[in-house]
Amino acid sequence: MKNIVYEIKENKQIADKIYQMQLTGDTSAITRPGQFVNLKVNDCYLRRPISVCDWEEGMLTIIYKVVGTGTEKMAHMCQGQPIDALVGLGNGYDIAKSGERPVLLGGGVGVPPLYALAKQLKNEGKRPMAVLGFQTAKEAFFVEEFSRFCDVTVTTADGSMGIKGFVTDALVQMEYTYFYACGPMPMFRAIEKVAQGSGQYSFEEKMGCGFGACMGCSCQTKQGAKRICKEGPVLEREEVEW
């Protein structure tokens, strides 16, 4: 973990209540897709944990949804403004078990961390697929970007784009070697009912400290309680106590 002060290069709206922020600064602490950063927002007591969408040397991309006071303040941040971040948090996805044809399942703001994963899997010679689930077409984002690295299926709850329904409606029609998922708990519970084989879930959870000190984001597993911010956010399907 590192404490870095980044500079905002770009902060723009890309869908309904969805924003993409690009930051310049040290990214050496980020080593795996699925890790997250914890951002300090002015006049907010707790930092805001945001998944890493993509990174390269000197450049970090995050995508967030405006849902409360902190993210509303973030949406009004400007180019050139500094932002303090704890970087390199969480364990991230393990691609060693993916097999030849993994599928990536993203729901809403669970989509961004799967982007870097798709890139890495493609670079490893895999043939990933992605199912991106949104409530409506107005909230859809990064569909074209994902298509550069994998076969993409879109689902929307209202049928305004792609398959009408949820990620599971697409999943049951697919053949795959492994799955990676990120999204809300109801989505995970639905996946559990239909998924074949092994996979990894990246949990969304409210956090206090973001680095394992407060125990506020614990999840019950077969090995006991695990901290989503420290031992997670990625957990193996087989270890989670549903």
Backbone bond lengths (Angstrom), bond angles and torsions (degrees), N, CA, C in turn:
res aa  C-N    CA-C-N  psi(-1)  N-CA   C-N-CA  omega(-1)  CA-C   N-CA-C  phi
1 M - - - 1.467 - - 1.522 110.16 -
2 K 1.314 115.79 137.09 1.455 121.99 175.61 1.524 109.93 -128.93
3 N 1.316 115.80 150.63 1.461 122.07 172.85 1.531 107.25 -103.21
4 I 1.319 116.39 111.43 1.468 122.24 -174.53 1.528 109.70 -122.27
5 V 1.310 116.30 139.88 1.458 121.10 170.06 1.527 107.67 -100.34
6 Y 1.318 115.44 110.20 1.458 121.44 179.99 1.530 110.68 -90.84
7 E 1.323 114.79 167.20 1.459 120.98 171.31 1.515 108.08 -116.89
8 I 1.314 117.01 132.96 1.459 121.15 -179.44 1.530 109.70 -73.20
9 K 1.316 115.65 121.49 1.462 121.14 176.26 1.523 110.48 -90.66
10 E 1.338 115.33 -37.29 1.464 120.01 -177.61 1.522 108.74 -155.95
11 N 1.313 116.98 143.24 1.459 122.52 176.84 1.520 106.86 -146.57
12 K 1.328 117.03 101.93 1.454 120.13 -172.22 1.524 111.45 -135.95
13 Q 1.330 115.06 152.88 1.451 121.24 176.70 1.525 109.22 -81.67
14 I 1.347 116.84 132.34 1.466 120.67 -178.19 1.530 112.55 -119.20
15 A 1.325 117.96 -9.91 1.467 123.20 176.26 1.522 107.00 -163.61
16 D 1.326 116.92 -178.26 1.458 120.68 -178.83 1.528 110.84 -62.08
17 K 1.332 116.51 111.77 1.463 124.81 -179.03 1.529 113.97 65.52
18 I 1.323 117.34 12.13 1.467 122.12 -179.27 1.528 109.11 -109.81
19 Y 1.345 116.39 130.99 1.460 121.91 -178.03 1.525 110.70 -126.98
20 Q 1.312 114.03 146.66 1.469 121.71 175.19 1.521 108.66 -113.82
21 M 1.334 115.94 126.75 1.456 121.47 179.29 1.522 109.43 -120.30
22 Q 1.323 115.86 128.68 1.464 121.57 174.63 1.523 108.82 -108.23
23 L 1.327 115.34 133.07 1.454 121.95 -176.15 1.518 109.99 -123.91
24 T 1.328 116.77 142.63 1.452 121.05 175.77 1.525 109.31 -107.40
25 G 1.336 114.97 138.82 1.458 120.14 -178.71 1.518 110.89 153.48
26 D 1.304 116.67 -172.67 1.462 123.91 -175.87 1.534 111.02 -69.39
27 T 1.330 117.06 122.04 1.470 121.58 178.23 1.532 111.81 -115.93
28 S 1.306 118.19 14.99 1.471 121.35 -173.73 1.529 113.32 -65.03
29 A 1.336 117.58 -20.71 1.468 120.17 -179.11 1.527 112.17 -79.95
30 I 1.330 117.61 -12.08 1.462 121.33 179.13 1.518 108.61 -89.26
31 T 1.319 116.71 120.05 1.466 120.68 -173.59 1.526 114.19 -123.93
32 R 1.339 117.74 -14.77 1.464 121.10 -176.05 1.520 111.63 -143.39
33 P 1.343 117.53 145.10 1.469 119.52 169.20 1.528 109.43 -60.64
34 G 1.312 116.59 141.99 1.457 120.73 179.04 1.515 113.97 100.72
35 Q 1.325 117.44 -8.51 1.465 119.53 174.07 1.532 109.49 -75.26
36 F 1.325 116.58 171.26 1.453 119.61 -178.22 1.524 110.98 -140.04
37 V 1.323 115.05 167.51 1.464 122.15 175.49 1.528 107.73 -118.27
38 N 1.314 116.35 156.95 1.466 121.42 178.92 1.525 107.67 -120.92
39 L 1.313 116.49 110.92 1.459 122.30 -169.91 1.524 112.28 -96.92
40 K 1.313 115.50 137.97 1.463 121.31 174.76 1.521 108.58 -89.20
41 V 1.330 115.39 122.02 1.459 121.41 -179.30 1.525 108.34 -113.44
42 N 1.303 117.21 130.76 1.464 121.86 -177.28 1.529 112.25 -53.65
43 D 1.332 115.11 135.30 1.459 123.28 176.84 1.535 113.82 69.18
44 C 1.336 117.31 12.79 1.460 121.71 174.52 1.520 108.43 -114.08
45 Y 1.316 116.58 129.41 1.469 120.92 -175.24 1.522 111.75 -66.40
46 L 1.335 117.46 -46.31 1.462 121.55 -179.35 1.524 111.14 -96.81
47 R 1.319 115.26 146.58 1.455 120.23 172.51 1.531 110.05 -68.62
48 R 1.331 115.99 163.22 1.464 121.65 179.53 1.528 109.51 -108.92
49 P 1.358 117.90 115.59 1.466 120.19 177.65 1.530 110.65 -77.45
50 I 1.332 116.20 126.27 1.467 122.00 -178.72 1.529 108.25 -131.97
51 S 1.326 117.00 131.46 1.460 121.35 179.39 1.526 111.22 -65.49
52 V 1.318 115.17 146.87 1.466 120.61 172.82 1.526 108.31 -76.97
53 C 1.314 116.93 124.06 1.461 121.42 175.59 1.524 110.59 -84.52
54 D 1.334 115.95 -46.61 1.462 120.69 -179.18 1.518 108.75 -159.57
55 W 1.313 115.41 157.98 1.456 119.36 176.75 1.523 110.31 -156.50
56 E 1.294 115.15 154.85 1.455 124.22 170.07 1.512 106.03 -147.67
57 E 1.297 117.37 179.23 1.459 119.50 -178.67 1.530 110.57 -60.55
58 G 1.321 115.80 119.17 1.460 121.08 176.79 1.515 115.68 82.19
59 M 1.351 118.28 3.19 1.465 120.40 -176.57 1.523 110.72 -143.85
60 L 1.327 116.13 131.48 1.457 123.07 179.76 1.526 109.23 -127.99
61 T 1.344 116.69 134.87 1.459 121.89 177.88 1.523 109.28 -118.58
62 I 1.321 116.29 129.26 1.454 121.93 173.93 1.522 109.13 -126.43
63 I 1.326 116.15 154.34 1.457 122.16 175.85 1.520 107.32 -129.57
64 Y 1.317 117.03 132.83 1.453 120.74 -176.44 1.525 110.58 -139.69
65 K 1.327 115.22 159.54 1.458 121.67 177.85 1.521 109.13 -111.84
66 V 1.315 116.65 137.55 1.459 121.26 177.67 1.528 108.57 -76.93
67 V 1.332 115.56 109.97 1.462 120.56 -177.68 1.528 112.48 -129.48
68 G 1.320 118.20 -9.77 1.457 120.59 -177.45 1.521 111.05 -163.91
69 T 1.321 115.27 -165.10 1.465 121.36 -174.62 1.524 112.29 -61.07
70 G 1.342 116.84 -46.77 1.457 120.15 -176.09 1.511 113.24 -63.37
71 T 1.327 116.44 -48.87 1.468 119.55 -178.91 1.526 111.53 -71.51
72 E 1.325 116.94 -26.99 1.465 119.53 174.24 1.526 109.94 -65.07
73 K 1.322 117.26 -42.02 1.464 120.98 176.20 1.531 110.56 -64.18
74 M 1.337 116.83 -39.77 1.457 119.87 179.05 1.522 111.71 -61.23
75 A 1.337 116.51 -37.47 1.467 120.83 -178.05 1.527 112.31 -63.50
76 H 1.333 116.84 -20.97 1.462 120.71 -178.79 1.529 112.43 -100.17
77 M 1.315 117.81 4.99 1.458 120.39 176.76 1.525 110.09 -72.50
78 C 1.322 115.95 149.62 1.463 121.13 -170.67 1.522 112.16 -116.87
79 Q 1.330 115.00 161.56 1.453 121.86 174.95 1.526 110.31 -56.04
80 G 1.337 115.45 135.18 1.454 121.46 179.50 1.513 114.68 91.22
81 Q 1.319 116.65 -11.23 1.466 121.05 -178.88 1.529 110.12 -77.16
82 P 1.344 118.75 139.45 1.470 120.84 177.00 1.528 110.67 -79.93
83 I 1.328 115.91 152.14 1.460 120.77 174.80 1.531 108.69 -145.16
84 D 1.304 115.21 127.21 1.463 122.69 -176.76 1.529 109.57 -83.58
85 A 1.345 116.81 133.49 1.463 120.25 -176.82 1.520 111.58 -141.38
86 L 1.326 115.55 141.42 1.457 121.83 164.19 1.520 106.14 -90.75
87 V 1.327 116.58 126.86 1.468 121.45 -167.11 1.527 110.56 -122.73
88 G 1.340 115.19 149.40 1.463 120.71 177.18 1.513 112.22 83.23
89 L 1.333 117.44 29.89 1.459 121.83 -177.54 1.528 110.69 -88.62
90 G 1.325 115.85 149.34 1.459 121.03 177.40 1.520 113.06 84.26
91 N 1.329 114.85 166.68 1.469 119.64 -175.72 1.517 114.21 -88.54
92 G 1.326 118.98 -32.45 1.453 121.47 -178.97 1.519 112.92 81.07
93 Y 1.339 115.09 173.35 1.462 122.00 -178.83 1.530 111.68 -78.45
94 D 1.312 115.26 147.10 1.464 122.57 174.58 1.531 107.23 -104.51
95 I 1.326 117.19 115.69 1.466 120.12 -176.17 1.524 112.43 -90.24
96 A 1.327 118.21 -3.70 1.460 121.29 -174.93 1.528 112.51 -62.90
97 K 1.339 117.49 -26.93 1.460 121.17 -175.53 1.522 113.65 -98.34
98 S 1.309 117.73 8.81 1.464 121.34 -167.98 1.512 114.55 -68.02
99 G 1.328 117.79 -28.62 1.449 119.75 -171.81 1.515 111.00 71.64
100 E 1.319 116.43 -170.64 1.458 121.55 -174.00 1.521 113.55 -77.56
101 R 1.345 116.59 -32.37 1.466 120.50 -169.74 1.529 111.36 -132.48
102 P 1.326 118.02 68.05 1.460 120.49 179.76 1.527 111.85 -77.08
103 V 1.334 115.63 157.44 1.452 120.73 175.68 1.522 108.98 -119.72
104 L 1.335 115.73 137.91 1.461 123.37 -179.30 1.521 108.22 -107.88
105 L 1.330 116.52 125.40 1.460 121.87 -175.37 1.521 109.72 -116.08
106 G 1.325 116.66 112.59 1.457 120.74 -177.42 1.507 112.20 -122.18
107 G 1.329 116.73 135.18 1.453 121.27 177.28 1.512 111.29 -118.76
108 G 1.329 118.06 114.52 1.467 122.20 177.69 1.513 112.52 59.48
109 V 1.343 117.17 -123.80 1.458 119.99 -179.94 1.528 111.74 -75.82
110 G 1.333 117.00 5.62 1.461 120.78 168.82 1.524 111.94 -81.88
111 V 1.321 116.83 -6.67 1.468 121.03 -179.96 1.536 113.29 -70.56
112 P 1.343 120.48 -44.75 1.464 121.31 -171.50 1.534 116.85 -52.50
113 P 1.349 121.19 -47.62 1.466 118.26 -177.28 1.520 113.80 -65.67
114 L 1.339 117.25 -16.89 1.462 120.47 178.78 1.520 111.82 -77.80
115 Y 1.332 117.44 -15.90 1.465 120.10 -178.25 1.525 111.67 -66.02
116 A 1.326 116.57 -50.63 1.469 119.40 177.97 1.527 110.82 -64.25
117 L 1.330 116.51 -32.62 1.460 120.39 176.62 1.521 110.94 -63.90
118 A 1.325 117.04 -43.59 1.466 120.99 177.76 1.518 111.24 -59.54
119 K 1.318 116.41 -43.30 1.468 120.70 178.39 1.524 111.33 -61.03
120 Q 1.333 116.04 -45.36 1.455 119.91 -176.88 1.532 111.15 -66.99
121 L 1.323 116.84 -42.15 1.462 120.28 178.43 1.528 110.91 -61.66
122 K 1.333 116.17 -42.96 1.466 120.49 178.44 1.519 110.82 -62.37
123 N 1.332 116.39 -42.42 1.469 120.30 179.53 1.521 112.61 -66.78
124 E 1.348 116.21 -22.53 1.463 121.23 177.76 1.526 111.66 -86.31
125 G 1.316 117.30 3.33 1.457 121.34 177.95 1.519 114.58 87.73
126 K 1.334 117.48 10.37 1.460 121.47 177.87 1.529 110.26 -82.52
127 R 1.321 116.01 169.43 1.469 121.81 178.13 1.540 109.02 -121.15
128 P 1.331 116.34 73.37 1.469 119.13 -174.69 1.522 113.16 -71.84
129 M 1.324 114.12 153.85 1.460 123.36 171.30 1.521 107.28 -119.13
130 A 1.319 116.70 155.97 1.461 120.39 177.94 1.512 109.96 -135.51
131 V 1.331 115.63 136.18 1.462 121.63 170.76 1.523 106.44 -116.02
132 L 1.322 116.09 115.70 1.459 122.31 -176.84 1.525 108.56 -108.16
133 G 1.325 116.14 117.77 1.453 120.89 -176.15 1.512 112.83 -107.42
134 F 1.328 115.87 132.92 1.462 122.49 179.16 1.527 109.42 -135.74
135 Q 1.325 116.50 161.71 1.456 120.45 176.25 1.526 111.14 -71.98
136 T 1.337 115.94 -39.24 1.459 121.73 -176.46 1.517 109.40 -153.14
137 A 1.316 117.34 162.93 1.465 121.51 -178.89 1.520 111.91 -60.40
138 K 1.325 117.83 -29.66 1.464 121.43 -179.25 1.531 111.98 -64.22
139 E 1.341 117.03 -22.69 1.456 121.12 -178.76 1.525 112.58 -97.62
140 A 1.333 117.65 -1.69 1.462 121.56 -176.90 1.526 111.21 -74.24
141 F 1.312 116.35 141.16 1.464 121.14 178.07 1.525 109.72 -154.08
142 F 1.321 115.87 159.08 1.457 125.75 174.06 1.536 113.88 62.24
143 V 1.311 117.82 20.12 1.464 120.01 178.32 1.519 110.42 -66.24
144 E 1.316 116.87 -47.07 1.472 120.91 179.35 1.518 110.73 -64.81
145 E 1.329 117.15 -38.94 1.465 120.79 -179.11 1.536 110.96 -63.79
146 F 1.319 117.41 -42.31 1.466 120.54 177.75 1.520 111.62 -64.41
147 S 1.331 116.90 -34.56 1.466 120.73 -175.64 1.525 112.57 -65.91
148 R 1.321 117.79 -13.60 1.467 120.26 176.23 1.524 111.64 -72.21
149 F 1.328 116.26 -20.94 1.462 119.92 -173.75 1.520 114.09 -122.14
150 C 1.334 118.22 -14.02 1.460 118.83 -177.75 1.528 111.10 -157.56
151 D 1.318 115.25 166.20 1.457 121.09 173.28 1.530 108.05 -75.31
152 V 1.332 116.89 128.53 1.457 120.97 -171.74 1.526 111.55 -114.81
153 T 1.319 115.59 133.51 1.460 123.17 170.22 1.517 107.80 -119.96
154 V 1.323 117.02 133.77 1.459 122.06 178.72 1.522 109.12 -110.29
155 T 1.331 116.11 137.32 1.461 120.99 171.64 1.529 108.81 -123.14
156 T 1.316 115.93 144.70 1.470 120.95 173.74 1.525 108.59 -133.04
157 A 1.307 116.14 140.92 1.461 121.05 -177.53 1.526 111.90 -62.55
158 D 1.351 116.26 -33.23 1.464 119.18 -178.10 1.524 113.50 -96.44
159 G 1.341 117.59 0.77 1.458 120.66 177.99 1.506 115.19 77.13
160 S 1.330 118.34 11.40 1.465 121.15 -177.24 1.524 112.87 -76.67
161 M 1.339 117.42 -10.47 1.462 121.26 178.02 1.521 108.35 -155.56
162 G 1.314 116.57 133.96 1.460 120.47 176.57 1.521 112.88 65.70
163 I 1.338 115.94 -145.78 1.454 122.54 -179.99 1.525 109.91 -76.01
164 K 1.322 117.22 134.89 1.455 120.05 175.42 1.525 108.73 -78.42
165 G 1.323 115.46 121.81 1.458 119.89 -178.68 1.509 111.70 138.11
166 F 1.327 114.75 -144.07 1.459 120.50 -173.51 1.530 110.23 -126.41
167 V 1.315 116.84 173.95 1.464 119.72 -176.55 1.522 111.64 -57.49
168 T 1.317 117.17 -31.81 1.466 120.30 -179.88 1.525 112.24 -66.82
169 D 1.329 117.50 -28.04 1.463 120.11 177.94 1.516 111.44 -66.22
170 A 1.310 116.80 -29.82 1.467 120.98 174.65 1.527 110.96 -83.78
171 L 1.316 116.26 -37.91 1.464 120.78 -175.45 1.522 112.40 -60.23
172 V 1.322 117.81 -40.42 1.464 120.83 -176.73 1.528 112.33 -66.07
173 Q 1.312 118.14 -13.85 1.459 121.82 179.80 1.535 112.26 -98.45
174 M 1.339 117.44 3.86 1.456 121.09 -171.82 1.523 112.35 -112.65
175 E 1.327 114.20 154.51 1.457 121.79 170.91 1.520 107.42 -112.12
176 Y 1.322 116.97 130.83 1.453 120.85 -173.71 1.528 109.53 -152.35
177 T 1.326 115.48 161.68 1.462 120.57 -178.12 1.518 113.06 -96.21
178 Y 1.336 116.92 -19.51 1.461 121.61 -174.47 1.511 106.68 -169.43
179 F 1.338 117.87 159.79 1.461 118.33 175.71 1.531 110.85 -132.07
180 Y 1.326 114.00 148.91 1.464 123.74 172.87 1.522 106.99 -124.51
181 A 1.326 117.91 133.63 1.457 120.29 -176.01 1.519 111.43 -135.10
182 C 1.327 115.34 148.53 1.457 121.91 172.46 1.518 107.86 -148.95
183 G 1.330 115.68 129.19 1.449 120.04 -178.64 1.516 110.54 165.71
184 P 1.310 117.27 -165.55 1.464 121.09 -178.14 1.532 112.13 -77.00
185 M 1.320 116.35 160.85 1.452 121.93 -177.45 1.532 113.48 -58.67
186 P 1.347 120.57 -40.96 1.470 118.63 176.99 1.524 113.16 -56.95
187 M 1.325 117.05 -35.63 1.456 120.89 176.44 1.522 110.61 -64.59
188 F 1.330 116.77 -43.08 1.462 120.54 179.41 1.526 111.23 -61.92
189 R 1.312 116.68 -42.57 1.468 120.19 -179.62 1.532 110.89 -64.07
190 A 1.319 116.58 -35.87 1.465 120.78 176.68 1.523 110.94 -68.57
191 I 1.334 116.74 -40.88 1.462 120.64 177.66 1.520 110.56 -61.76
192 E 1.331 116.89 -41.24 1.456 121.53 -179.20 1.528 112.36 -56.50
193 K 1.310 117.47 -30.18 1.461 121.28 -177.26 1.521 113.11 -76.89
194 V 1.341 116.95 -22.13 1.473 118.65 -172.58 1.525 114.75 -125.34
195 A 1.324 118.10 -15.41 1.473 120.49 -174.36 1.520 111.41 -69.37
196 Q 1.327 114.51 144.42 1.458 121.78 176.40 1.527 109.31 -105.89
197 G 1.325 116.43 136.57 1.459 119.65 174.89 1.517 113.69 77.50
198 S 1.319 114.87 -160.09 1.461 121.37 -173.45 1.525 111.80 -93.73
199 G 1.341 114.72 165.21 1.453 119.68 178.33 1.514 111.37 -172.66
200 Q 1.326 114.88 -179.12 1.451 122.29 -179.98 1.524 109.83 -132.02
201 Y 1.331 115.39 137.43 1.455 122.58 177.01 1.521 110.11 -110.62
202 S 1.319 116.72 134.37 1.460 121.39 172.24 1.528 107.33 -104.74
203 F 1.331 116.30 113.08 1.454 121.93 -171.50 1.522 112.46 -84.24
204 E 1.346 115.00 139.02 1.453 121.78 170.65 1.520 107.48 -94.76
205 E 1.324 117.17 127.10 1.458 120.03 -175.76 1.521 109.57 -151.57
206 K 1.328 116.56 141.73 1.454 119.76 172.99 1.527 109.02 -66.99
207 M 1.334 116.37 139.22 1.455 120.93 -174.78 1.517 111.46 -126.95
208 G 1.324 115.19 150.15 1.453 120.75 173.80 1.519 109.63 -92.57
209 C 1.335 116.05 -78.02 1.471 119.92 -177.18 1.522 112.39 -82.27
210 G 1.344 117.11 -39.21 1.452 121.00 -179.26 1.512 114.83 89.77
211 F 1.355 118.10 -0.40 1.470 118.97 -179.60 1.528 112.84 -137.64
212 G 1.327 117.39 21.93 1.456 120.18 168.82 1.502 117.98 97.96
213 A 1.328 118.93 1.55 1.460 120.64 -174.86 1.525 113.54 -84.60
214 C 1.328 117.20 -34.03 1.469 119.07 -169.61 1.518 114.52 -95.23
215 M 1.339 118.46 -15.21 1.469 123.49 179.09 1.529 112.72 65.46
216 G 1.316 118.00 14.77 1.459 120.79 -174.95 1.512 115.52 -75.93
217 C 1.321 117.99 -12.33 1.465 120.29 -175.93 1.523 111.84 -119.11
218 S 1.316 117.06 34.59 1.462 121.02 -175.74 1.527 112.06 -72.62
219 C 1.334 114.66 147.95 1.455 123.17 177.47 1.529 107.89 -126.68
220 Q 1.314 116.67 139.07 1.456 120.01 -178.31 1.527 110.57 -81.45
221 T 1.331 115.94 126.32 1.454 121.75 177.12 1.524 109.12 -124.73
222 K 1.313 116.77 174.80 1.455 121.47 179.80 1.527 111.72 -69.15
223 Q 1.322 116.50 -15.36 1.462 121.51 175.83 1.525 112.06 -99.41
224 G 1.316 116.96 8.32 1.457 121.68 -176.90 1.514 111.47 106.73
225 A 1.330 116.83 -171.90 1.461 121.26 -178.34 1.527 110.96 -70.52
226 K 1.333 116.16 135.66 1.462 121.94 175.03 1.519 108.46 -125.82
227 R 1.328 115.63 140.94 1.454 121.81 179.92 1.529 110.04 -81.67
228 I 1.317 116.37 124.34 1.463 120.43 -178.60 1.525 110.82 -60.88
229 C 1.327 117.41 -35.20 1.463 120.33 -177.56 1.525 112.62 -76.90
230 K 1.323 118.66 -20.71 1.459 121.59 -172.31 1.521 111.76 -113.71
231 E 1.348 116.94 -65.68 1.467 119.85 176.95 1.531 110.86 -74.45
232 G 1.322 116.78 -21.59 1.463 123.65 174.98 1.527 109.15 -103.36
233 P 1.329 118.61 -156.33 1.458 125.70 8.66 1.522 114.86 -76.47
234 V 1.350 117.05 -7.41 1.461 120.15 -177.34 1.526 110.27 -92.57
235 L 1.330 115.71 125.82 1.454 122.31 176.29 1.523 109.36 -126.46
236 E 1.334 116.21 147.78 1.460 121.26 177.10 1.527 109.97 -70.67
237 R 1.317 115.73 144.81 1.460 120.62 178.53 1.517 111.63 -52.91
238 E 1.322 116.51 -43.97 1.459 121.45 -172.50 1.532 113.81 -69.68
239 E 1.317 118.02 -18.88 1.463 119.44 -175.51 1.525 113.82 -94.56
240 V 1.334 117.66 -13.25 1.460 120.26 -174.87 1.529 111.08 -79.70
241 E 1.320 116.30 134.83 1.461 122.44 173.06 1.531 108.22 -88.46
242 W 1.299 116.70 105.43 1.463 121.02 -178.74 1.520 109.52 -85.18
